[in-house]
Amino acid sequence: MTPSVPKKSPFTLPALLTGAGLLLFGLFVAGYALQTQKGLEDLGANLSFVGLNYFLFPLVGGITLRFAEVPPAPLLAPPPEGIERLRAEQATPILTQVLGDISKRSYFKSRHMADALKRIGLARRDEELPVLIGYREAHEAGRYALVLRFDSSRVDFERWQQKSARFGTFFGKGVSARLVQLAGDQVELTLIREDLIREDG
């Protein structure tokens, strides 16, 4: 059974942590104000103690994650009709993982697909790596395909071609890779589910 693609949440971890930190800071301010009200001194002291001692960690954590966040890769085209069924039937676990990784927020990494591109050998340093600028899902003669588009201004197409055999094996059994050079230093990498009848034979 092919794993499902994670659903996108409207709430991000940095936003939740920052919100919790601000809420606790507000609790501190409210508690400090209550201490001036007769009969509410103890309540105010307790609230201000909790707020003051616990607001900093989630607030700093949320801000740190916000600056370390890599947003989801843009969708280049609306999913074609029936693609979910085709993905469920044909996508390999690795294809599903790639799709899940690039379509969600990530933290503490330079960019989407950085580790994969380094292992394939396109570049060694993050600043030299092609940048994923978008993706789309497609039908390829009845086969499921995941199309990844890169800005490759620092890696020429010849380098991609030199690593074409590596692309053909890196993404696992049952997946073939096709490279296409586009205008403006862009390269499209299409990962296609190989013909199931041919594979079984």
C-alpha positions in Angstrom: 0.0 0.0 0.0 1.4 3.4 -1.0 1.7 5.9 1.8 -0.5 9.0 1.5 0.8 12.5 1.0 0.7 14.5 4.2 -2.1 17.1 4.3 -1.1 20.7 4.7 -2.0 22.3 8.0 -3.2 25.9 8.1 -1.1 26.4 11.3 2.7 26.4 11.3 4.9 25.4 14.2 6.6 28.8 14.3 3.2 30.6 14.4 2.0 28.3 17.2 5.1 28.7 19.3 5.2 32.5 18.8 1.5 32.8 19.6 2.0 30.7 22.8 4.9 33.0 23.8 2.9 36.1 23.2 0.0 34.7 25.1 2.2 33.9 28.1 3.7 37.3 28.0 0.2 38.8 28.0 -0.5 36.6 31.0 2.5 38.2 32.8 1.2 41.7 32.0 -2.3 40.9 33.1 -1.0 39.3 36.3 1.2 42.3 37.0 -1.9 44.6 36.6 -4.0 42.4 38.9 -1.5 42.8 41.7 -2.6 46.4 42.0 -6.2 45.3 42.6 -7.3 44.7 46.2 -8.1 41.0 46.8 -6.4 39.9 43.6 -2.8 40.2 44.6 -2.2 36.5 45.0 -3.8 35.6 41.7 -1.9 38.4 39.9 1.4 37.2 41.4 0.8 33.6 40.3 -0.2 34.7 36.8 2.7 37.0 36.4 5.1 34.4 37.7 3.9 31.8 35.2 3.9 34.3 32.3 7.3 35.7 33.1 9.0 32.3 33.5 7.6 30.5 30.5 7.0 33.1 27.7 10.6 33.3 26.5 11.2 29.7 25.4 8.2 29.4 23.0 8.6 33.0 21.7 12.3 32.5 20.9 11.7 29.0 19.6 9.0 30.3 17.3 11.1 33.2 15.9 14.1 30.9 15.4 12.0 28.4 13.5 10.5 31.2 11.4 13.9 32.2 10.2 15.0 28.5 9.6 11.8 27.7 7.6 11.9 26.5 4.0 8.3 27.1 2.6 6.6 24.4 0.5 7.7 24.4 -3.2 5.1 26.2 -5.5 2.7 24.0 -7.5 3.4 24.8 -11.2 0.0 23.5 -12.5 -3.2 22.2 -11.0 -3.2 18.5 -10.5 -4.7 16.7 -13.5 -8.0 14.8 -13.2 -7.5 11.3 -11.7 -3.9 12.0 -10.5 -4.7 11.0 -6.9 -5.9 7.6 -7.9 -2.9 7.1 -10.2 -0.5 8.2 -7.5 -2.1 5.8 -5.0 -1.8 2.9 -7.5 1.6 3.6 -9.0 3.8 6.0 -6.9 6.6 4.2 -5.1 7.4 5.0 -1.5 10.4 7.1 -2.6 8.2 9.2 -5.0 5.6 9.7 -2.3 8.3 10.8 0.2 9.8 13.3 -2.3 6.3 14.7 -3.0 5.6 14.9 0.7 8.9 16.6 1.5 8.7 19.3 -1.2 5.0 20.1 -0.6 5.4 20.9 3.1 7.4 23.3 5.3 10.8 22.2 6.4 13.2 23.5 9.0 16.9 23.8 9.5 17.9 22.9 5.9 19.1 25.2 3.1 16.5 24.3 0.5 14.3 21.4 -0.8 16.1 18.5 -2.4 19.6 19.7 -1.2 20.7 16.4 0.3 19.5 14.4 -2.8 21.3 16.7 -5.2 24.5 16.6 -3.2 24.5 12.8 -3.1 23.8 12.6 -6.8 26.9 14.8 -7.3 25.6 18.0 -8.9 27.5 20.2 -6.4 29.1 20.0 -3.0 28.1 23.4 -1.5 24.6 24.5 -0.7 25.1 27.9 -2.5 26.0 26.1 -5.7 23.1 23.7 -5.8 20.1 24.1 -8.2 17.1 25.7 -6.5 13.7 23.9 -6.7 11.3 26.5 -8.0 8.2 24.3 -8.4 6.7 21.0 -9.1 3.7 19.3 -10.8 2.2 15.9 -11.1 1.4 14.5 -14.5 0.2 11.5 -16.6 2.8 10.0 -18.9 1.0 7.6 -21.2 -0.9 6.2 -18.2 2.0 6.3 -15.9 2.4 8.5 -12.8 5.1 11.2 -13.1 6.4 13.9 -10.7 8.0 16.8 -12.5 10.5 19.0 -10.6 11.7 22.3 -12.0 15.0 23.8 -10.9 16.7 27.1 -11.4 20.2 25.8 -12.3 22.1 29.0 -13.0 25.2 27.7 -11.2 25.1 24.2 -12.6 25.2 23.8 -16.4 23.0 21.3 -18.2 26.1 19.3 -19.2 26.7 18.5 -15.6 23.1 17.3 -15.2 23.6 15.0 -18.2 26.8 13.6 -16.8 24.8 12.5 -13.7 21.8 11.2 -15.7 22.7 7.6 -14.9 22.8 8.5 -11.2 19.4 10.0 -11.4 18.1 6.8 -12.9 19.1 4.8 -9.9 18.9 7.3 -7.0 15.2 7.4 -6.8 14.8 3.6 -6.5 13.6 0.7 -8.5 10.6 1.3 -10.8 11.4 4.9 -11.4 13.1 6.4 -14.5 14.4 10.0 -14.8 14.2 12.4 -17.7 16.1 15.6 -18.0 14.9 18.6 -20.1 16.7 21.9 -20.5 14.4 24.9 -20.4 15.0 28.6 -21.1 16.5 30.8 -18.5 18.9 28.3 -16.9 16.0 26.1 -15.8 16.0 22.3 -15.8 13.1 20.0 -15.5 13.6 16.6 -13.9 10.7 14.2 -14.5 10.5 11.1 -12.3 8.3 8.5 -14.1 6.9 5.3 -12.8 8.2 2.7 -15.2 5.9 0.5 -17.2 4.4 -2.0 -14.7 4.1 -4.8 -17.2 7.7 -4.4 -18.3 8.9 -4.2 -14.7 7.1 -7.4 -13.8 8.5 -9.2 -16.8 
